[in-house]
């Protein structure tokens, strides 16, 4: 059994500024030497060489399709390189399967969740590392629960260990995935977009754990599209673009991230390196709602046993943001609206009361829902990109009275959205699982926009999407709103909600705890105000009194 990292929860937060000289002389745990990976029609990695050292948080950033996930799959034994080699502590090594990498001391939290839904939390955390008794003939359930509980508490999570994975929210499942990674005696821990579905508080807890693991001498490989996170926690940064390593940065002794030219780097510097050009503001100008009758209205609504007493309305042309901490009931409420959960209360569409038994019924009424669970409810990962694109609107892609699928129409629709969202998809007939997570997310959004809804509910719209493509998605949402679509955007990223929404509703403990109107969204303290409402704290002026 692996010993838990020893740290005092009450101790001062460890510094993120390593000694630069010490960092450069640290042991190279894992090295990629001119690694190349070719897929049919595309070169995902082109002679990339990177050194990962012990005692460092090494961030790898790049646009969707830049090769980040492919590199991590090579390091973790999922993909074998076409050319190039890996070395562990200077010794040439070859991984033919993920178990080889695990035995070598490399563990990975994948961007897509890989829990076994029929197992409980403790069983998933300790899967493959079960403590045994009776000379290995039986699993020691008590030790299994104890160990899993220790790892989850280390992450600040109080999940019920008996809960089955199928009952977990996406954020809760992410914590279980991270705990699984920590359960291994790995010296190289790879985190692929670990904060994509976590709120700010949960992300901060994870960063604290990452720093402590780094201070033990482990190497933390961190992939994130959130460049503010990268600047805050990384000791070294490698930037990939079009499958090549284009630039590197490291934190110097003064705590500042610098490139080889010695100039301090910020989020703009990283974004420029990623896309090869300067980026304009990613948030479009906000239009005005039409002021007409509400496109959707909830009255004393709730997802049974998950949320309650929610009353709100969204007008055509309005973007309503919904904020809240993990477990506040945001996603469950959205799922109840479109028939994925049992509901209480009233839903009105264009003034008419409706009750949807299925997502199909919601779609026919003009309500579309883009799930945060891209793998479970957002896409069919075994089907092609083209099939995924047209499934919700398949009726429009048929001929002979619906007897045959019109392949030409399918290809035309898919190509339209590939161009509109700048999706990197060399062969739309290949399984959508072959695309990067960010490009999958673009398909998940585009397929529902093709149904031409009147009400669009988007849960975590830019999960796994790079900084360049985010701006395009925001502009599309703004354009949809300006054309009269009512949009509800659920997001854990407060700058995103503040940047695109006309107003923000804050949920706490399954109901609405407060609202931030449009005029307050422009104020400097807006983000703090939302956090205080979501946490149940008094607003700042009350707090001072």
N, C-alpha and C positions, 0 to 999 in steps of 0.2 A: 504493500500500500504506500502511495506517495504521501509524504508529509506536506501538510498545508504550509504556505508561506507564513513566517512568523512576523506579525506586526501588531502594533497597538493601535486600535481604532481611534483612541483619543490623542494619539501623537500628532505632531504638526505634519501637515501635508508635505510629502517629499518634493524637493525642488525638481524642476524639469530641465535645469541647465546642467548638462554633464561637463566634465573637464574635457575640453576639445582634444588635448594631447592624449589623454587616457582613452578617449573614444576611438581615435585613430589607431592606437596600439592594441585595442581590444581584440580578442581572439575571433578569427573569422570562422563562425560556426558552419555556415552554408554559403556556397558560392555557385553562381551560374556562369558558365564560360561559353560565350557565343552561342547561346541557345536559340534555335530556330524551330518554329512549328508551322507546318503547312497544312491547311485544310483544302478541300476541293474548291478551287476558284479564288482562294485568298491566303495570304501569308499573315498569320496572326502574330508571330514574333519573328524578328529579323536580326539574328546575331546579337542578342541582348546579353550583356555581362553585368552582373550585380553581385556585390559582396554584402552578406548579412552577418553582422557582428554581435557577439554576446554583450549584454548590458546596454542595448540600444532599442529604441522604438524607431523602426525604419518604415516610413510611409512610402507607398507607391501610388502615384496619382496619374490620371490621364482621362481623356474623353472615353465615352462608351465605344468599345471596339478598339481601343488603343493597345490591348494585349494584357491588361492587368490580371484579369481572372485566368487567362490562359497561362500566364507565368506562374500564378499560384497553384494552378492545377498540375503544372510540371513539378513544382517543388513538393507537392503533396502526393505525387504518384498517380494522379488521375489521368494525366496525359503524358505520353512519352515523346520527347523532342525528336523532330526530324533530323536535326543536326545539333552539335554542341554537347556539353556534358555538365554534370554536377559534381561537386566535391563536398564532403562533410569533414570539417577539421583538416582539410588538405588532402583527404583520401578520396580518390575517384569512386563514385557510387552511381548505381543505376536502380531506379524504382520501376518495377514492372506492374505494381498495383499499390493502392493506398496503404495496405497493411505493411508494405516494405518501408514506407515513409514513417508510419507510426512507430515501427520497431526501431527506426533510426533516430527517433526523438523529435518528429515533426507532427504537430497537430493543427487542424484547421477548422475554423468556424466558417462554413460556406455562406454565401449570400442567400441562397435558397435553403430553407429549413429541411432537415432530414430526420425528423423524429418518427418513431414508430407509434402511430396513433392509438393502438390498443394497449400499449404499456403505460404505466404511470410515470410520474415525474422522477421518482427515485430510480426506477428501472431504466429509464432513458439516460439519465445522467451517468449511471455506472455500467451501461451496456458495453459488454466486451471486457470489463474490468471487475466483474462481480466478485466480492469476497465470498469465500466458501467455507464450509465446515464438513465434518464427517469425511475427512481426507479427500475433499474436493468433489464429493458426490452430491452436495446440496448447496444452494446459495444461502449465505448467511444474511437473511433479510434485515435483521436488526442492524448489523454493521453497514449494510447497503444504505439503509435509511439515514444512519448517523453520518456517513461520509457525504452522501448527497446533500443533506441538510447543512453540513459545514461549508461545502462549496457554494451553495446558494446564498447562505448568510454572508459569505465573503463578498458576494456581489450585491449585498443589500436587499436580497429578495426573500420574502417570507411565504413563498408558494407552499401550498398543501402538497406534501410528497405523495399522497394517495390519489391526486387528481390525474386522470388519464390525459394523454397528450392531445386527444381530440377536443377536449374541453378548454384548452388554453387559448388565450388571445395570441396574436402574432408577437407582441412584445414579450409576453410571458414565455412563449416558446423560444424566443431568441435568448433569454436568460438561461433556459435549460440547455440550449446548444452551447453557449459559452461555458457553462458549468461542465458539460461533457468534455470540452477541450481542456479545461483546467484539471480534470480528473486524471489526465495522462501525465506521465513523468517526462514531458516534452521540454526540450531546450529551445526549440523554435516554435512559436505560437503564431499562427496566421489568422488574422481577423479580417474577413472580407465584408465590408460595409456593416459592421456590427451595430452601428447606431441608427441605421436607416429607419427603424420602426420604434426607436426609443425616444422618450421625452428628454428634456434638458437635464433634469435631476438624475434620471437613470443613466444618461450618458456620462455625467460627471462622476458617478460612482464607478462606472466601468473604467474611465480614464485613471482614477486613483488606483484601481487594481492593476491596470497595465503598467503604471509607473513602479508599483511595488514589485511586480514580476521582473521588470527590467532591472531594478536595483539588486535582485537576486543573481543577476548575471545571465538571464535568459534573453533571447532575441524576440522582440515583438514585431511582426510584420503587419502593418496597418494599412488597409485600403479604405479610402473614403472620398466621396465627392464633396464633403463639407470641408472646404479649404480652411475655414476658421479653426476647425478641430485639428487639422493637420498642423497648422502653424503653432497651435497651443501645445501639442503633446509630442510632436516628432523630434527626434534627435538628428535624423538624416532623412532626406526626401529624394526619391528618384522619380523622374517624370518620363512617362512613356507617351509617344505619339506615333500613330500609324505603325505600331509594332516595333518601334525602335526606342532605345534609351536616348533622349535628347538633352537632358540636363540633370544635374545633381546639386543638392543643397545640403548644408549641415549646420547644426547649432554650434556656435563658437563659445568660447569661455565666458563671453559677456552675456550669453543667453540669447543672442540674436541669430536668426536663421540667415545664412549668407550663401551666395553662389560662389563659384570659383573666382569670380572677379572681385569678391570681397564686398559687394554691394548688398545691403540688407534686403531680404525678400519679404513680401507681404502677399495677401491673397491675390492681388492683381498681377503680381509677378508670376505666381504659379499658374494662374489662369492663362496668361499670355504664353507661357511655356507649353501648356497643354494644347492650346488650339492654334498657336502660331500666329495669332493676331490679337489686337486690342479688342476687348469686349465693351460694348456700351451697356448702359444700365439694363438689368434683366427684367425690371418691373415696368410694364407699360402704364400709360396714363389711365386713370380710372374714369370710366364714363358714368352716366347717371341711369338709375333704374327708370322704367317707363312710368311708374306710378299707377299703372293699371291694376285691375283686380289680381290678387295673389295667384301665382302659378301653382304654388303648393302651400298648403296650410296644415299644421299639426295642432290639434286641440287636446290637451290633457293626455298626450301620447306617451307611449313607452314600449320598450321591448320587455316582455314579461320576465320578471325576476332580475332584470338587468338595468332598466331605466324607467322613469315614471314622471308624470306631471309636466311633460314638455309641451309648451305652446309657443309656436313661432310661425312666421310666414315669410315667403320669399317671392318677390315680385319678378315679373319678366325683366330681364336685363340686369338683375341684381346678382352679385356674388356674395354669399353669406359664408363667412369662415366659422368653423367650429373648433375651439381649442379645448384643452383639458389634459390632465395627467393620465397616464396609463391606468386603465380600470375605471375611468370616469363614465363609461357607457356610450361613448361617441359612435364607435363602429357598430355595436349591437343595435343602437337606435336606427342607424342607416339600414342595416340588414332587415330590421323589422318593417321598415317602410316598404321595401320591395318584396316582402314575402319570404325572406330567408329565415325569419324567426317569428314566433308567436307574438302578438301585439295586443296592446290595450289602447283605448282612445280612438280618436278620429283623424283620418287623413282626407283632405279635400284637394282635388286637382281641378283647377279652373272653376272652383266653387262647387264642384260636385263631389259628394262623399264617395270614397272608393275603399275597397279592401282587396289587396292582392294576395292570392294564394300561391302564386309562383312568380319568378322573375320574368317569365314570358308574358304574363298578364300585365306586369308593371311596364314592360317594354311597349306593349300594344297601346297602353294608355299614355305613352310618351315620357316615361320615367326610366332613366338608365342609371345603373350603379356600377362604378369601377372599383372593384374590391382592392383592399390593401394586400390581400393574400394572393399574390400573383400566381403562385404555383398551385395552390389548392382550389381557388375559386376564380382566378382571373384568366387563366389560360389552360388549354389542353396541351401539356408539354410534349406528348408523343406525336401530336399532329404537326403538319407543316405550318410555316408562317402564313401561307396563303389561306389554308383552311381556318386557322384561328382568326384571321382578319374578317372573314365573311360569315362565320357561324351565326352571330346574332342577327344578321341581315340576309340570311340565306334565301329567304323568299324572293328577294329582289335579284337573285343571281340564278334564276331557273328559266327553263324554256319548255315548250310543249305542255303548258298547263301545270308546271311543277314536276313533270316526270323526269326531267334531266337537269343537271347542273350546267349552267352556261360558263364554261371554263374561261372564255374570252372576257366575260364580264368580271369574273373573279380576279383575273390578272390585272384588269384595268383599275378596279377598286383598290387592290393591294398596292399597285404601283403609285396610285395617287397619294396614298397615305405614307408610303415609303419616301416619296419626294417631299411631302409636306412636313414630315417630322424628321427628315434627314436620317432615316433609319439605315444603319449599316447591315445590309442583308443581301449578300451576293447571290444566293439561290433561294428564292421564296418557297420552293418545293421541299427544301430540307426541313427536318423537325425544328420547331421554334426553340427547343432546348439548346440548339447549337449556337444561338445568339447570346450576346452578353446580356446581363441582367437589365441594364438600362435600356437596351433596344427591345427587350421583351416588354418592358414597362410601356414603351411608346406604342407597341402593338395593342397592349391591353386597353389603353386609352382610345386609340384610333378606332378599334372595332366597335366601340359603343357610340362614338361620334357618328359613325356611318349609319346608325339607326335613326339619326335625325331626331333626337329627343327634344321635348319641351322643358324637362327638368333633368339636370345632370348632377348626380351625387358622386363626388370623387374623393376617395379615401387614400390619403398619402400620394398625391398625384406625381410627385417627382422622386419617389423612392428609387434609389439606384441610378438616377439620371445625372449626367455630368453638368457642369456649370454652363457650358455653351448651349446645351439642349434645353435646360430649364427655362431660359429666357424665351425660347420658341414655344414651349408649352404654356407659359404664362400669357404670351401674346395670343395664342390660340384661344385660351379660356376667355381672355378679355374680348376677343373678336366675337366669340359665341355669345357672350353677354350683350355686347352691343347690337347683335342681331336679334335680341329678344329672348335668349335662353336664360332660364333661372338656374343658377349654379350654387351648389352647396359643396364647399371644400373643407374636408377634415384633414388636419395636419398637425404633426408634432413640432413643426418648425414655425416658431412665432414670426420670424422675419418674413417668411413666405405668406402667412395669413395677413400680416400687416401690409405687405406690399401689394397684394392683389385683391383683397376683400373690401367691400363697401362698409361692412360692419362685422364684428366678431362676437359670437355667443360663446360663453365659457361654461363648460360642464364640470360638475363635481358630484361625486357620489350618486351618479345616475340621473341627475336633473340639472336644470339650468341654474347656475350660481350667479350669473351676472352677464352684462353685455357692454361692449365697448363700441360706441357709435362712430360714425365716419370722422367727425371732427376731432375725436380723441385719438384716432389711429395715427394722426400726423404728429402727435406730441412725443417728446423725447422719452417720457416715462411710460409710454404705452406698453412696452414689453413687460416691464416690472409690474404694471397694473394687472395684466393678464395672469402673470404668475401668482400674484397675491390672491386673486379671485379663485384660481384653480386650486390653490393650496389651502383655502379657507382662512386666510389671514385678512385682517382689516386693511382697508386701503390706507395709503401712506399718510394722508391728512388726519385720518382717525387715529392711526398709530402714534402720531406725534402728540395728539391731544392726551 
